[in-house]
């Protein structure tokens, strides 16, 4: 995992580890670790995002709906759908494996 980062909408302390990039689409695959008690502000991406939870628990807001996710949960986030992540305070860190259908971009919602 890379060094902890965050701020400006990104969870403070988030760490990522790139696994590869699809040469045809530019979509990246990576692990992301979100510390317990962290929050990823509401944002969207241009391309679909495919996520599986590999450690911990978190909740995701997809549009107007919120879902609780645990190890083994899989979610497809359609491109341009606003979403956010929250990891419960006092619990374990959460780790997700992410694959993007195209290049990564982040558009935060005010």
Order of alpha helices (4+ residues) and beta strands (2+ residues): beta-beta-beta-beta-beta-beta-beta-beta-beta-beta-beta
